[in-house]
Amino acid sequence: MTAIRHDWTSEEVQALFEQPFNDLLFQAQSVHRANFDPNTVQVSTLLSIKTGACPEDCKYCPQSNRYDTGLEKEKLMEVEKVLSEARAAKAQGSTRFCMGAAWRSPKKKDMPYVTAMVRGVKEMGLETCMTLGMLSGEQAQELAEAGLDYYNHNLDTSPEYYGEIITTRTYGDRLNTLSNVRDAGIKVCSGGIVGMGESVKDRAGLLLQLANLPEHPESVPINMLVRVEGTPLEAEADLDPFDFIRTIAVARIMMPQSHVRLSAGREEMNEQMHALAYFAGANSIFYGEKLLTTPNPEANKDLKLFDRLGISPEQRCTEADDDAAAAALMGEVERVQNDKFFYEATA
């Protein structure tokens, strides 16, 4: 159950998806317990440091300049505002601070600002993560030298279905960025989105690509499509919740030592679905009011559910105040507050 494999076949993955639901969850929970504390969840906060005006045509994304979604375009946030948000996130118990910019890839003039953000957040004792689009080897190395811990770059779906969702960059482009990130010594965060009209075979194909990488991503975000008015996928049919849970479970089995993250789409999940996802092997979440531009459950709701389920936040801070941070986080369970994690980038 702890063996790391990079030689999965399509037939094997399909067979996992086709298991009876109870058998699949039993296998996934067994793998999860063999590799992780089953009652801890890693907590991250995600901040949009540059919103909108992206030239890509990802059909799910409200930040594309090709779709009219009513999203206000914002410039790159000032470094100090980003650091202020990171301090607030740490005070709320996050151990990783993730920063996302709506770029095809960062320009040379952008790099001094984003590296300054990485250094500042790192100095607080938080893990750092960024998603900035495609990276060259030189850019990945620059981020590594600034102290970046993780880089997020999702594959989104299977190679076969990819062209139905995105045409402005290739699957090979995405794999090349992951290779550049890995070569620079940065940990990889890469997953995909389900509920975009893909088949079960495509979900299997996505996980096959991730699990057969030379090294498994340390974090595997599994997103459920958030349908945004104005995007080509706004009228996509609801995803069966059990299909989403199956994807979580198969990801856990195939990548036993990776953190499997519940990401976009959690606003549509009730408490029972969250609990089932944790049982299936999900052990990481983003919390806060929104993920880049889409809604996310408020932090206090997550903390209250953690308390009811007996789940504790995973301690990942590198500073000496780990215990105090965890205690402060769980203390929030008793207090309902709506601290704003996000500033207007142009304010």
VOGU-3710 file (C-alpha; in Angstrom, 3 decimals, decimal comma):
1> mtairhdwts> 0,000/0,000/0,000  3,021/2,297/0,179  4,569/1,161/-3,105  5,130/4,006/-5,576  4,381/3,001/-9,150  4,964/4,809/-12,417  3,828/2,011/-14,727  0,044/2,099/-14,412  -1,920/0,873/-17,421  -5,210/2,229/-18,711
11> eevqalfeqp> -6,862/-1,105/-17,975  -5,748/-1,059/-14,336  -7,015/2,457/-13,749  -10,317/1,743/-15,457  -10,727/-1,322/-13,247  -10,286/0,830/-10,147  -13,053/3,180/-11,282  -15,336/0,212/-11,992  -15,077/-1,336/-8,517  -18,164/-1,355/-6,319
21> fndllfqaqs> -18,211/1,942/-4,435  -17,714/0,397/-0,981  -14,797/-1,726/-2,172  -13,118/1,279/-3,783  -13,470/3,409/-0,645  -12,202/0,605/1,578  -9,105/0,251/-0,594  -8,543/4,004/-0,724  -8,961/4,418/3,058  -6,556/1,520/3,653
31> vhranfdpnt> -3,917/3,154/1,425  -4,537/6,497/3,097  -4,047/5,088/6,604  -0,845/3,352/5,534  0,678/6,660/4,461  -0,964/9,482/6,445  -2,647/10,305/9,696  -6,275/9,805/8,588  -7,505/12,607/10,852  -5,342/15,492/9,704
41> vqvstllsik> -5,858/17,794/6,722  -3,324/20,236/5,292  -4,746/23,758/5,061  -3,749/26,308/2,417  -4,938/29,770/1,435  -5,038/30,885/-2,208  -4,790/34,526/-3,257  -5,273/35,967/-6,739  -2,342/38,352/-7,156  -3,330/39,300/-10,718
51> tgacpedcky> -6,866/38,785/-11,994  -8,380/38,560/-15,487  -7,233/39,423/-19,028  -5,667/36,011/-19,624  -5,128/35,308/-23,359  -5,777/31,560/-23,026  -9,093/30,002/-24,096  -9,649/27,474/-21,269  -13,403/26,894/-21,551  -13,944/26,686/-17,793
61> cpqsnrydtg> -12,120/29,868/-16,849  -13,773/33,247/-16,110  -10,360/34,934/-16,295  -10,012/34,393/-20,051  -10,302/37,620/-22,035  -12,224/35,653/-24,678  -15,349/35,356/-22,514  -17,641/37,994/-21,048  -18,107/36,901/-17,446  -18,318/40,315/-15,824
71> lekeklmeve> -14,966/39,815/-14,104  -13,097/43,038/-13,408  -9,526/43,031/-14,656  -6,927/43,822/-12,031  -3,231/44,569/-12,191  -0,556/42,704/-10,276  -0,978/43,346/-6,564  1,601/45,313/-4,652  4,072/43,138/-2,774  3,161/44,526/0,657
81> kvlsearaak> -0,544/43,854/0,105  0,257/40,246/-0,738  2,376/39,926/2,400  -0,425/41,431/4,474  -2,757/38,731/3,144  -0,200/36,063/3,962  0,032/37,290/7,547  -3,766/37,142/7,840  -3,823/33,629/6,378  -1,201/32,444/8,852
91> aqgstrfcmg> -3,161/33,954/11,725  -6,163/31,897/10,559  -4,081/28,703/10,615  -2,954/28,221/7,014  0,424/26,567/6,652  0,814/27,198/2,933  0,177/30,418/1,042  -0,531/30,057/-2,659  -0,424/32,959/-5,127  -2,045/32,808/-8,563
101> aawrspkkkd> -1,729/35,141/-11,540  -3,818/35,033/-14,720  -0,932/34,911/-17,194  -0,063/32,676/-20,110  3,411/32,935/-18,636  5,132/35,625/-16,553  7,123/38,320/-18,349  10,653/39,287/-17,414  9,421/42,519/-15,803  7,099/40,532/-13,521
111> mpyvtamvrg> 9,721/38,253/-12,022  11,281/40,686/-9,479  7,831/41,268/-7,971  6,805/37,623/-7,704  10,179/36,575/-6,297  9,876/39,340/-3,686  6,474/37,918/-2,733  7,967/34,443/-2,362  10,798/35,692/-0,165  8,455/37,701/2,049
121> vkemgletcm> 5,982/34,867/2,580  8,808/32,403/3,184  10,229/34,621/5,923  6,938/34,258/7,815  7,497/30,511/8,126  4,779/29,626/5,624  5,200/27,212/2,754  5,019/29,047/-0,561  3,206/28,095/-3,744  2,622/29,930/-7,021
131> tlgmlsgeqa> 0,697/29,373/-10,238  1,728/31,791/-12,968  1,147/29,830/-16,170  3,894/28,275/-18,253  7,471/28,579/-17,003  10,775/28,378/-18,789  13,657/26,576/-17,132  15,248/29,937/-16,304  12,072/31,247/-14,655  11,661/28,066/-12,623
141> qelaeagldy> 15,245/28,380/-11,407  14,669/32,022/-10,449  11,631/31,059/-8,371  13,569/28,216/-6,756  16,353/30,577/-5,745  13,744/32,859/-4,144  12,641/29,916/-1,988  9,454/28,723/-3,728  8,310/25,410/-2,277  5,519/24,411/-4,701
151> ynhnldtspe> 4,449/25,307/-8,214  0,917/24,562/-9,381  0,312/23,719/-13,024  -2,662/21,450/-13,689  -2,989/19,035/-16,589  -6,768/19,623/-16,395  -7,922/16,449/-18,143  -6,750/13,523/-20,247  -4,602/14,073/-23,360  -7,482/12,751/-25,488
161> yygeiittrt> -10,065/15,228/-24,150  -7,727/18,167/-23,717  -8,402/19,681/-27,158  -12,110/19,968/-26,289  -11,238/22,314/-23,430  -8,113/24,265/-24,446  -6,526/25,092/-27,801  -4,073/27,887/-26,949  -1,448/25,679/-25,323  -0,696/22,008/-25,824
171> ygdrlntlsn> -0,584/19,131/-23,386  3,123/18,971/-24,119  3,468/22,601/-23,026  1,996/21,705/-19,653  4,227/18,665/-19,213  7,253/20,760/-20,184  6,466/23,294/-17,437  6,170/20,484/-14,879  9,551/19,185/-16,030  11,133/22,638/-15,692
181> vrdagikvcs> 9,698/23,003/-12,198  10,952/19,585/-11,118  14,398/20,194/-12,597  14,659/23,409/-10,568  14,035/21,472/-7,351  10,552/22,876/-6,712  7,794/20,527/-5,534  4,985/19,921/-8,011  1,292/20,615/-7,468  -0,691/19,249/-10,413
191> ggivgmgesv> -4,144/17,791/-10,866  -7,220/18,473/-12,936  -10,902/19,285/-13,216  -13,813/16,852/-13,381  -17,320/17,611/-14,540  -16,368/19,259/-17,853  -18,276/16,720/-19,944  -15,429/14,228/-19,946  -15,926/10,464/-19,709  -14,778/8,152/-16,933
201> kdraglllql> -12,073/7,048/-19,337  -10,834/10,639/-19,466  -10,725/10,875/-15,665  -8,716/7,674/-15,668  -6,483/9,146/-18,378  -5,772/12,260/-16,305  -4,754/10,237/-13,244  -2,699/7,902/-15,443  -0,678/10,883/-16,708  -0,079/12,205/-13,198
211> anlpehpesv> 0,806/8,863/-11,620  3,174/7,891/-14,448  5,238/11,073/-14,220  8,871/10,371/-13,206  7,908/11,606/-9,719  4,389/11,883/-8,368  3,192/15,437/-7,701  3,481/16,197/-4,002  0,029/17,806/-4,202  -2,794/16,623/-6,478
221> pinmlvrveg> -5,725/19,086/-6,580  -8,977/17,553/-7,781  -11,310/20,361/-8,856  -15,014/20,049/-9,571  -16,131/22,343/-12,369  -17,535/25,668/-11,200  -19,918/26,727/-13,946  -19,498/30,431/-14,606  -21,967/32,368/-16,731  -20,305/33,569/-19,908
231> tpleaeadld> -17,925/30,636/-20,251  -18,527/27,845/-22,808  -19,141/25,356/-19,971  -21,786/27,425/-18,167  -24,564/24,949/-19,077  -22,609/21,756/-18,368  -24,657/19,109/-16,558  -24,192/18,463/-12,849  -21,529/15,941/-11,960  -22,728/12,930/-9,978
241> pfdfirtiav> -21,198/13,421/-6,498  -20,241/9,752/-6,349  -18,228/10,162/-9,553  -16,275/12,951/-7,885  -15,622/10,804/-4,798  -14,513/7,932/-7,030  -11,936/10,231/-8,641  -10,590/11,216/-5,216  -10,349/7,564/-4,170  -8,563/6,429/-7,338
251> arimmpqshv> -6,108/9,337/-7,042  -5,346/8,270/-3,471  -4,702/4,659/-4,500  -2,493/5,568/-7,475  -0,486/8,275/-5,687  -0,369/6,965/-2,118  2,106/9,488/-0,707  0,747/12,618/-2,390  -1,570/15,086/-0,721  -4,894/14,929/-2,573
261> rlsagreemn> -6,551/18,328/-2,387  -10,190/19,358/-2,514  -10,044/22,543/-4,556  -12,582/24,397/-6,706  -16,199/23,326/-6,443  -16,350/22,858/-2,677  -19,072/25,502/-2,436  -21,388/22,994/-4,157  -20,509/20,153/-1,768  -22,534/19,554/1,374
271> eqmhalayfa> -20,995/18,422/4,652  -21,673/14,758/3,919  -19,852/14,978/0,590  -16,893/16,687/2,260  -16,763/13,963/4,903  -16,908/11,237/2,255  -14,089/12,914/0,317  -11,901/12,934/3,433  -12,701/9,248/3,960  -11,750/8,551/0,319
281> gansifygek> -8,308/10,020/0,922  -8,519/13,774/0,415  -6,204/15,378/2,976  -5,658/18,938/1,802  -7,958/21,898/1,222  -7,905/25,524/0,229  -9,918/27,591/2,628  -11,046/31,177/2,644  -13,820/33,025/0,877  -12,811/32,316/-2,693
291> llttpnpean> -10,364/30,507/-4,941  -8,961/33,083/-7,361  -12,363/34,192/-8,711  -14,868/31,507/-7,667  -16,647/30,963/-4,322  -15,255/28,721/-1,597  -16,692/27,813/1,816  -15,828/30,313/4,509  -13,057/29,256/6,847  -15,253/28,952/9,923
301> kdlklfdrlg> -17,505/26,415/8,155  -14,515/24,200/7,437  -13,262/24,513/11,001  -16,645/23,610/12,462  -16,826/20,527/10,250  -13,266/19,586/11,224  -14,332/19,750/14,859  -17,393/17,563/14,281  -15,344/14,982/12,352  -12,412/14,964/14,776
311> ispeqrctea> -10,049/16,316/12,122  -7,076/18,521/12,987  -5,141/20,821/10,657  -1,805/19,390/9,627  1,091/21,302/11,142  3,564/22,364/8,478  5,005/25,669/9,777  8,764/25,749/10,174  8,755/28,190/13,062  8,643/27,393/16,773
321> dddaaaaalm> 5,039/28,496/17,208  3,443/25,489/15,491  1,418/24,497/18,557  0,172/28,022/19,092  -0,853/28,310/15,439  -2,786/25,038/15,563  -4,467/26,003/18,827  -5,448/29,376/17,412  -6,917/27,695/14,348  -9,109/25,330/16,317
331> gevervqndk> -10,125/28,158/18,628  -11,801/29,750/15,631  -14,314/26,898/15,622  -16,145/28,632/18,452  -16,079/32,052/16,847  -17,887/32,890/13,628  -15,995/35,561/11,810  -15,672/36,592/8,199  -12,198/38,036/7,885  -11,499/39,164/4,338
341> ffyeata> -8,573/37,309/2,849  -8,605/39,249/-0,405  -7,994/42,859/-1,373  -8,971/44,547/-4,597  -5,736/44,434/-6,547  -6,125/47,996/-7,752  -7,121/49,505/-4,400
//
